[in-house]
Amino acid sequence: CREGGRSLSRRSSDLVVSDEAPSREKPFRCLECGKSFRQSSDFLRYQLIHTGEQP
């Protein structure tokens, strides 16, 4: 969908990412709890909390 002039796309693991994210923004957002991250690697490691796995 288009929102605010940015293209948003849904990814696996309940991830929402903006295609045009400035470096200070946190474009990787967990849809389960709302916490946001600047880097996808940090987001993916954080997702282990919701699955019960240890990082």
mmJSON file of the N, C-alpha and C atoms, coordinates in Angstrom:
{"data_MODEL":{"atom_site":{
"group_PDB":["ATOM","ATOM","ATOM","ATOM","ATOM","ATOM","ATOM","ATOM","ATOM","ATOM","ATOM","ATOM","ATOM","ATOM","ATOM","ATOM","ATOM","ATOM","ATOM","ATOM","ATOM","ATOM","ATOM","ATOM","ATOM","ATOM","ATOM","ATOM","ATOM","ATOM","ATOM","ATOM","ATOM","ATOM","ATOM","ATOM","ATOM","ATOM","ATOM","ATOM","ATOM","ATOM","ATOM","ATOM","ATOM","ATOM","ATOM","ATOM","ATOM","ATOM","ATOM","ATOM","ATOM","ATOM","ATOM","ATOM","ATOM","ATOM","ATOM","ATOM","ATOM","ATOM","ATOM","ATOM","ATOM","ATOM","ATOM","ATOM","ATOM","ATOM","ATOM","ATOM","ATOM","ATOM","ATOM","ATOM","ATOM","ATOM","ATOM","ATOM","ATOM","ATOM","ATOM","ATOM","ATOM","ATOM","ATOM","ATOM","ATOM","ATOM","ATOM","ATOM","ATOM","ATOM","ATOM","ATOM","ATOM","ATOM","ATOM","ATOM","ATOM","ATOM","ATOM","ATOM","ATOM","ATOM","ATOM","ATOM","ATOM","ATOM","ATOM","ATOM","ATOM","ATOM","ATOM","ATOM","ATOM","ATOM","ATOM","ATOM","ATOM","ATOM","ATOM","ATOM","ATOM","ATOM","ATOM","ATOM","ATOM","ATOM","ATOM","ATOM","ATOM","ATOM","ATOM","ATOM","ATOM","ATOM","ATOM","ATOM","ATOM","ATOM","ATOM","ATOM","ATOM","ATOM","ATOM","ATOM","ATOM","ATOM","ATOM","ATOM","ATOM","ATOM","ATOM","ATOM","ATOM","ATOM","ATOM","ATOM","ATOM","ATOM","ATOM","ATOM","ATOM"],
"id":[1,2,3,4,5,6,7,8,9,10,11,12,13,14,15,16,17,18,19,20,21,22,23,24,25,26,27,28,29,30,31,32,33,34,35,36,37,38,39,40,41,42,43,44,45,46,47,48,49,50,51,52,53,54,55,56,57,58,59,60,61,62,63,64,65,66,67,68,69,70,71,72,73,74,75,76,77,78,79,80,81,82,83,84,85,86,87,88,89,90,91,92,93,94,95,96,97,98,99,100,101,102,103,104,105,106,107,108,109,110,111,112,113,114,115,116,117,118,119,120,121,122,123,124,125,126,127,128,129,130,131,132,133,134,135,136,137,138,139,140,141,142,143,144,145,146,147,148,149,150,151,152,153,154,155,156,157,158,159,160,161,162,163,164,165],
"type_symbol":["N","C","C","N","C","C","N","C","C","N","C","C","N","C","C","N","C","C","N","C","C","N","C","C","N","C","C","N","C","C","N","C","C","N","C","C","N","C","C","N","C","C","N","C","C","N","C","C","N","C","C","N","C","C","N","C","C","N","C","C","N","C","C","N","C","C","N","C","C","N","C","C","N","C","C","N","C","C","N","C","C","N","C","C","N","C","C","N","C","C","N","C","C","N","C","C","N","C","C","N","C","C","N","C","C","N","C","C","N","C","C","N","C","C","N","C","C","N","C","C","N","C","C","N","C","C","N","C","C","N","C","C","N","C","C","N","C","C","N","C","C","N","C","C","N","C","C","N","C","C","N","C","C","N","C","C","N","C","C","N","C","C","N","C","C"],
"label_atom_id":["N","CA","C","N","CA","C","N","CA","C","N","CA","C","N","CA","C","N","CA","C","N","CA","C","N","CA","C","N","CA","C","N","CA","C","N","CA","C","N","CA","C","N","CA","C","N","CA","C","N","CA","C","N","CA","C","N","CA","C","N","CA","C","N","CA","C","N","CA","C","N","CA","C","N","CA","C","N","CA","C","N","CA","C","N","CA","C","N","CA","C","N","CA","C","N","CA","C","N","CA","C","N","CA","C","N","CA","C","N","CA","C","N","CA","C","N","CA","C","N","CA","C","N","CA","C","N","CA","C","N","CA","C","N","CA","C","N","CA","C","N","CA","C","N","CA","C","N","CA","C","N","CA","C","N","CA","C","N","CA","C","N","CA","C","N","CA","C","N","CA","C","N","CA","C","N","CA","C","N","CA","C","N","CA","C","N","CA","C","N","CA","C"],
"label_alt_id":[null,null,null,null,null,null,null,null,null,null,null,null,null,null,null,null,null,null,null,null,null,null,null,null,null,null,null,null,null,null,null,null,null,null,null,null,null,null,null,null,null,null,null,null,null,null,null,null,null,null,null,null,null,null,null,null,null,null,null,null,null,null,null,null,null,null,null,null,null,null,null,null,null,null,null,null,null,null,null,null,null,null,null,null,null,null,null,null,null,null,null,null,null,null,null,null,null,null,null,null,null,null,null,null,null,null,null,null,null,null,null,null,null,null,null,null,null,null,null,null,null,null,null,null,null,null,null,null,null,null,null,null,null,null,null,null,null,null,null,null,null,null,null,null,null,null,null,null,null,null,null,null,null,null,null,null,null,null,null,null,null,null,null,null,null],
"label_comp_id":["CYS","CYS","CYS","ARG","ARG","ARG","GLU","GLU","GLU","GLY","GLY","GLY","GLY","GLY","GLY","ARG","ARG","ARG","SER","SER","SER","LEU","LEU","LEU","SER","SER","SER","ARG","ARG","ARG","ARG","ARG","ARG","SER","SER","SER","SER","SER","SER","ASP","ASP","ASP","LEU","LEU","LEU","VAL","VAL","VAL","VAL","VAL","VAL","SER","SER","SER","ASP","ASP","ASP","GLU","GLU","GLU","ALA","ALA","ALA","PRO","PRO","PRO","SER","SER","SER","ARG","ARG","ARG","GLU","GLU","GLU","LYS","LYS","LYS","PRO","PRO","PRO","PHE","PHE","PHE","ARG","ARG","ARG","CYS","CYS","CYS","LEU","LEU","LEU","GLU","GLU","GLU","CYS","CYS","CYS","GLY","GLY","GLY","LYS","LYS","LYS","SER","SER","SER","PHE","PHE","PHE","ARG","ARG","ARG","GLN","GLN","GLN","SER","SER","SER","SER","SER","SER","ASP","ASP","ASP","PHE","PHE","PHE","LEU","LEU","LEU","ARG","ARG","ARG","TYR","TYR","TYR","GLN","GLN","GLN","LEU","LEU","LEU","ILE","ILE","ILE","HIS","HIS","HIS","THR","THR","THR","GLY","GLY","GLY","GLU","GLU","GLU","GLN","GLN","GLN","PRO","PRO","PRO"],
"label_asym_id":["A","A","A","A","A","A","A","A","A","A","A","A","A","A","A","A","A","A","A","A","A","A","A","A","A","A","A","A","A","A","A","A","A","A","A","A","A","A","A","A","A","A","A","A","A","A","A","A","A","A","A","A","A","A","A","A","A","A","A","A","A","A","A","A","A","A","A","A","A","A","A","A","A","A","A","A","A","A","A","A","A","A","A","A","A","A","A","A","A","A","A","A","A","A","A","A","A","A","A","A","A","A","A","A","A","A","A","A","A","A","A","A","A","A","A","A","A","A","A","A","A","A","A","A","A","A","A","A","A","A","A","A","A","A","A","A","A","A","A","A","A","A","A","A","A","A","A","A","A","A","A","A","A","A","A","A","A","A","A","A","A","A","A","A","A"],
"label_entity_id":["1","1","1","1","1","1","1","1","1","1","1","1","1","1","1","1","1","1","1","1","1","1","1","1","1","1","1","1","1","1","1","1","1","1","1","1","1","1","1","1","1","1","1","1","1","1","1","1","1","1","1","1","1","1","1","1","1","1","1","1","1","1","1","1","1","1","1","1","1","1","1","1","1","1","1","1","1","1","1","1","1","1","1","1","1","1","1","1","1","1","1","1","1","1","1","1","1","1","1","1","1","1","1","1","1","1","1","1","1","1","1","1","1","1","1","1","1","1","1","1","1","1","1","1","1","1","1","1","1","1","1","1","1","1","1","1","1","1","1","1","1","1","1","1","1","1","1","1","1","1","1","1","1","1","1","1","1","1","1","1","1","1","1","1","1"],
"label_seq_id":[1,1,1,2,2,2,3,3,3,4,4,4,5,5,5,6,6,6,7,7,7,8,8,8,9,9,9,10,10,10,11,11,11,12,12,12,13,13,13,14,14,14,15,15,15,16,16,16,17,17,17,18,18,18,19,19,19,20,20,20,21,21,21,22,22,22,23,23,23,24,24,24,25,25,25,26,26,26,27,27,27,28,28,28,29,29,29,30,30,30,31,31,31,32,32,32,33,33,33,34,34,34,35,35,35,36,36,36,37,37,37,38,38,38,39,39,39,40,40,40,41,41,41,42,42,42,43,43,43,44,44,44,45,45,45,46,46,46,47,47,47,48,48,48,49,49,49,50,50,50,51,51,51,52,52,52,53,53,53,54,54,54,55,55,55],
"pdbx_PDB_ins_code":[null,null,null,null,null,null,null,null,null,null,null,null,null,null,null,null,null,null,null,null,null,null,null,null,null,null,null,null,null,null,null,null,null,null,null,null,null,null,null,null,null,null,null,null,null,null,null,null,null,null,null,null,null,null,null,null,null,null,null,null,null,null,null,null,null,null,null,null,null,null,null,null,null,null,null,null,null,null,null,null,null,null,null,null,null,null,null,null,null,null,null,null,null,null,null,null,null,null,null,null,null,null,null,null,null,null,null,null,null,null,null,null,null,null,null,null,null,null,null,null,null,null,null,null,null,null,null,null,null,null,null,null,null,null,null,null,null,null,null,null,null,null,null,null,null,null,null,null,null,null,null,null,null,null,null,null,null,null,null,null,null,null,null,null,null],
"Cartn_x":[0.845,0.0,0.884,0.322,1.055,0.532,1.448,1.056,2.1,1.681,2.611,3.694,3.417,4.392,5.457,5.333,6.31,5.634,6.394,5.89,6.206,5.18,5.375,5.115,5.932,5.738,5.833,5.05,5.076,6.061,6.898,7.909,7.582,8.344,8.155,8.492,8.08,8.326,7.652,6.513,5.766,6.631,7.319,8.229,7.62,7.642,7.204,8.412,8.681,9.878,9.504,10.053,9.843,10.951,10.592,11.583,12.483,12.054,12.813,13.094,13.758,13.992,15.296,15.227,16.454,17.246,18.535,19.416,19.055,18.389,18.048,16.745,15.982,14.72,14.956,13.944,13.977,12.904,13.259,12.26,11.808,12.498,12.135,11.323,10.023,9.121,8.47,8.5,7.846,6.353,5.54,4.095,3.484,4.226,3.714,3.756,4.829,4.952,5.192,5.535,5.719,7.133,8.059,9.444,10.071,10.876,11.479,12.997,13.584,15.031,15.549,16.806,17.436,17.96,18.398,19.01,18.188,18.089,17.319,17.934,19.26,19.907,19.509,19.388,18.946,17.503,16.671,15.27,15.151,15.884,15.805,16.272,17.321,17.797,16.736,16.077,15.031,13.843,13.512,12.376,12.513,13.729,13.939,13.222,13.023,12.293,10.869,10.233,8.848,8.709,9.748,9.69,10.153,10.731,11.201,12.606,13.279,14.656,15.615,16.809,17.838,18.681,19.008,19.87,21.306],
"Cartn_y":[-1.187,0.0,1.243,2.366,3.636,4.469,4.947,5.744,6.826,8.076,9.173,9.272,8.838,8.924,7.845,6.902,5.824,4.499,3.628,2.295,1.386,0.787,-0.124,-1.538,-2.444,-3.832,-4.734,-5.79,-6.736,-7.853,-8.155,-9.195,-10.327,-11.39,-12.489,-12.028,-12.753,-12.468,-11.184,-10.848,-9.653,-8.399,-8.212,-7.084,-6.11,-4.814,-3.777,-2.918,-2.711,-1.975,-0.888,0.291,1.388,1.353,1.511,1.47,2.704,3.793,5.044,5.539,4.766,5.128,5.905,7.154,7.89,7.161,7.429,6.677,6.82,7.888,8.087,7.38,6.943,6.27,4.814,4.21,2.793,2.094,1.681,1.161,-0.273,-1.022,-2.416,-2.486,-2.785,-2.741,-4.095,-4.54,-5.784,-5.506,-6.208,-6.008,-6.656,-7.518,-8.184,-7.265,-6.47,-5.618,-4.143,-3.812,-2.421,-1.882,-2.652,-2.189,-2.03,-0.964,-0.668,-0.734,-1.018,-1.188,-0.515,-0.064,0.536,-0.519,-1.656,-2.693,-3.975,-4.618,-5.859,-6.952,-6.969,-8.005,-7.876,-6.646,-6.438,-6.888,-6.58,-6.998,-8.525,-9.198,-10.657,-11.314,-10.768,-11.289,-11.061,-9.901,-9.579,-10.528,-10.946,-11.838,-13.143,-13.538,-14.759,-14.695,-13.498,-13.325,-13.845,-13.533,-13.936,-15.422,-16.037,-17.463,-18.333,-17.71,-18.461,-19.008,-18.689,-19.138,-18.172,-18.635,-17.785,-17.155,-15.863,-15.22,-15.71],
"Cartn_z":[0.0,0.0,0.0,-0.292,-0.281,0.884,1.722,2.87,3.078,3.076,3.294,2.241,1.019,-0.046,-0.003,0.895,1.009,0.711,0.158,-0.137,1.044,1.628,2.745,2.269,2.722,2.324,3.544,3.55,4.671,4.361,5.29,5.149,6.123,6.052,6.998,8.407,9.393,10.813,11.268,10.684,11.077,11.042,9.97,9.778,8.793,9.139,8.215,7.918,6.64,6.236,5.248,5.424,4.493,3.458,2.19,1.116,1.091,1.725,1.69,3.106,3.922,5.314,5.479,5.985,6.297,7.38,7.473,8.364,9.844,10.26,11.669,12.048,11.083,11.37,11.739,12.328,12.677,11.842,10.63,9.695,9.951,10.795,11.044,12.332,12.2,13.353,13.574,14.811,15.197,15.326,14.557,14.618,15.853,16.501,17.696,18.914,19.054,20.243,19.923,18.672,18.28,18.4,18.93,19.069,17.685,17.5,16.2,16.259,15.091,14.979,13.72,13.751,12.573,11.616,12.133,11.294,11.336,10.18,10.105,10.974,11.095,11.909,13.38,13.871,15.252,15.432,14.436,14.485,14.511,13.639,13.559,14.859,15.47,16.755,17.831,17.81,18.778,18.648,17.427,17.194,17.97,18.336,19.11,20.458,20.993,22.252,22.098,20.982,20.764,20.446,19.919,19.594,20.758,21.798,22.957,22.808,21.707,21.498,22.184,22.464,23.056,21.952,22.055,21.043,21.109],
"occupancy":[1.0,1.0,1.0,1.0,1.0,1.0,1.0,1.0,1.0,1.0,1.0,1.0,1.0,1.0,1.0,1.0,1.0,1.0,1.0,1.0,1.0,1.0,1.0,1.0,1.0,1.0,1.0,1.0,1.0,1.0,1.0,1.0,1.0,1.0,1.0,1.0,1.0,1.0,1.0,1.0,1.0,1.0,1.0,1.0,1.0,1.0,1.0,1.0,1.0,1.0,1.0,1.0,1.0,1.0,1.0,1.0,1.0,1.0,1.0,1.0,1.0,1.0,1.0,1.0,1.0,1.0,1.0,1.0,1.0,1.0,1.0,1.0,1.0,1.0,1.0,1.0,1.0,1.0,1.0,1.0,1.0,1.0,1.0,1.0,1.0,1.0,1.0,1.0,1.0,1.0,1.0,1.0,1.0,1.0,1.0,1.0,1.0,1.0,1.0,1.0,1.0,1.0,1.0,1.0,1.0,1.0,1.0,1.0,1.0,1.0,1.0,1.0,1.0,1.0,1.0,1.0,1.0,1.0,1.0,1.0,1.0,1.0,1.0,1.0,1.0,1.0,1.0,1.0,1.0,1.0,1.0,1.0,1.0,1.0,1.0,1.0,1.0,1.0,1.0,1.0,1.0,1.0,1.0,1.0,1.0,1.0,1.0,1.0,1.0,1.0,1.0,1.0,1.0,1.0,1.0,1.0,1.0,1.0,1.0,1.0,1.0,1.0,1.0,1.0,1.0],
"B_iso_or_equiv":[0.0,0.0,0.0,0.0,0.0,0.0,0.0,0.0,0.0,0.0,0.0,0.0,0.0,0.0,0.0,0.0,0.0,0.0,0.0,0.0,0.0,0.0,0.0,0.0,0.0,0.0,0.0,0.0,0.0,0.0,0.0,0.0,0.0,0.0,0.0,0.0,0.0,0.0,0.0,0.0,0.0,0.0,0.0,0.0,0.0,0.0,0.0,0.0,0.0,0.0,0.0,0.0,0.0,0.0,0.0,0.0,0.0,0.0,0.0,0.0,0.0,0.0,0.0,0.0,0.0,0.0,0.0,0.0,0.0,0.0,0.0,0.0,0.0,0.0,0.0,0.0,0.0,0.0,0.0,0.0,0.0,0.0,0.0,0.0,0.0,0.0,0.0,0.0,0.0,0.0,0.0,0.0,0.0,0.0,0.0,0.0,0.0,0.0,0.0,0.0,0.0,0.0,0.0,0.0,0.0,0.0,0.0,0.0,0.0,0.0,0.0,0.0,0.0,0.0,0.0,0.0,0.0,0.0,0.0,0.0,0.0,0.0,0.0,0.0,0.0,0.0,0.0,0.0,0.0,0.0,0.0,0.0,0.0,0.0,0.0,0.0,0.0,0.0,0.0,0.0,0.0,0.0,0.0,0.0,0.0,0.0,0.0,0.0,0.0,0.0,0.0,0.0,0.0,0.0,0.0,0.0,0.0,0.0,0.0,0.0,0.0,0.0,0.0,0.0,0.0],
"pdbx_formal_charge":[null,null,null,null,null,null,null,null,null,null,null,null,null,null,null,null,null,null,null,null,null,null,null,null,null,null,null,null,null,null,null,null,null,null,null,null,null,null,null,null,null,null,null,null,null,null,null,null,null,null,null,null,null,null,null,null,null,null,null,null,null,null,null,null,null,null,null,null,null,null,null,null,null,null,null,null,null,null,null,null,null,null,null,null,null,null,null,null,null,null,null,null,null,null,null,null,null,null,null,null,null,null,null,null,null,null,null,null,null,null,null,null,null,null,null,null,null,null,null,null,null,null,null,null,null,null,null,null,null,null,null,null,null,null,null,null,null,null,null,null,null,null,null,null,null,null,null,null,null,null,null,null,null,null,null,null,null,null,null,null,null,null,null,null,null],
"auth_seq_id":[1,1,1,2,2,2,3,3,3,4,4,4,5,5,5,6,6,6,7,7,7,8,8,8,9,9,9,10,10,10,11,11,11,12,12,12,13,13,13,14,14,14,15,15,15,16,16,16,17,17,17,18,18,18,19,19,19,20,20,20,21,21,21,22,22,22,23,23,23,24,24,24,25,25,25,26,26,26,27,27,27,28,28,28,29,29,29,30,30,30,31,31,31,32,32,32,33,33,33,34,34,34,35,35,35,36,36,36,37,37,37,38,38,38,39,39,39,40,40,40,41,41,41,42,42,42,43,43,43,44,44,44,45,45,45,46,46,46,47,47,47,48,48,48,49,49,49,50,50,50,51,51,51,52,52,52,53,53,53,54,54,54,55,55,55],
"auth_comp_id":["CYS","CYS","CYS","ARG","ARG","ARG","GLU","GLU","GLU","GLY","GLY","GLY","GLY","GLY","GLY","ARG","ARG","ARG","SER","SER","SER","LEU","LEU","LEU","SER","SER","SER","ARG","ARG","ARG","ARG","ARG","ARG","SER","SER","SER","SER","SER","SER","ASP","ASP","ASP","LEU","LEU","LEU","VAL","VAL","VAL","VAL","VAL","VAL","SER","SER","SER","ASP","ASP","ASP","GLU","GLU","GLU","ALA","ALA","ALA","PRO","PRO","PRO","SER","SER","SER","ARG","ARG","ARG","GLU","GLU","GLU","LYS","LYS","LYS","PRO","PRO","PRO","PHE","PHE","PHE","ARG","ARG","ARG","CYS","CYS","CYS","LEU","LEU","LEU","GLU","GLU","GLU","CYS","CYS","CYS","GLY","GLY","GLY","LYS","LYS","LYS","SER","SER","SER","PHE","PHE","PHE","ARG","ARG","ARG","GLN","GLN","GLN","SER","SER","SER","SER","SER","SER","ASP","ASP","ASP","PHE","PHE","PHE","LEU","LEU","LEU","ARG","ARG","ARG","TYR","TYR","TYR","GLN","GLN","GLN","LEU","LEU","LEU","ILE","ILE","ILE","HIS","HIS","HIS","THR","THR","THR","GLY","GLY","GLY","GLU","GLU","GLU","GLN","GLN","GLN","PRO","PRO","PRO"],
"auth_asym_id":["A","A","A","A","A","A","A","A","A","A","A","A","A","A","A","A","A","A","A","A","A","A","A","A","A","A","A","A","A","A","A","A","A","A","A","A","A","A","A","A","A","A","A","A","A","A","A","A","A","A","A","A","A","A","A","A","A","A","A","A","A","A","A","A","A","A","A","A","A","A","A","A","A","A","A","A","A","A","A","A","A","A","A","A","A","A","A","A","A","A","A","A","A","A","A","A","A","A","A","A","A","A","A","A","A","A","A","A","A","A","A","A","A","A","A","A","A","A","A","A","A","A","A","A","A","A","A","A","A","A","A","A","A","A","A","A","A","A","A","A","A","A","A","A","A","A","A","A","A","A","A","A","A","A","A","A","A","A","A","A","A","A","A","A","A"],
"auth_atom_id":["N","CA","C","N","CA","C","N","CA","C","N","CA","C","N","CA","C","N","CA","C","N","CA","C","N","CA","C","N","CA","C","N","CA","C","N","CA","C","N","CA","C","N","CA","C","N","CA","C","N","CA","C","N","CA","C","N","CA","C","N","CA","C","N","CA","C","N","CA","C","N","CA","C","N","CA","C","N","CA","C","N","CA","C","N","CA","C","N","CA","C","N","CA","C","N","CA","C","N","CA","C","N","CA","C","N","CA","C","N","CA","C","N","CA","C","N","CA","C","N","CA","C","N","CA","C","N","CA","C","N","CA","C","N","CA","C","N","CA","C","N","CA","C","N","CA","C","N","CA","C","N","CA","C","N","CA","C","N","CA","C","N","CA","C","N","CA","C","N","CA","C","N","CA","C","N","CA","C","N","CA","C","N","CA","C","N","CA","C","N","CA","C"],
"pdbx_PDB_model_num":[1,1,1,1,1,1,1,1,1,1,1,1,1,1,1,1,1,1,1,1,1,1,1,1,1,1,1,1,1,1,1,1,1,1,1,1,1,1,1,1,1,1,1,1,1,1,1,1,1,1,1,1,1,1,1,1,1,1,1,1,1,1,1,1,1,1,1,1,1,1,1,1,1,1,1,1,1,1,1,1,1,1,1,1,1,1,1,1,1,1,1,1,1,1,1,1,1,1,1,1,1,1,1,1,1,1,1,1,1,1,1,1,1,1,1,1,1,1,1,1,1,1,1,1,1,1,1,1,1,1,1,1,1,1,1,1,1,1,1,1,1,1,1,1,1,1,1,1,1,1,1,1,1,1,1,1,1,1,1,1,1,1,1,1,1]
}}}
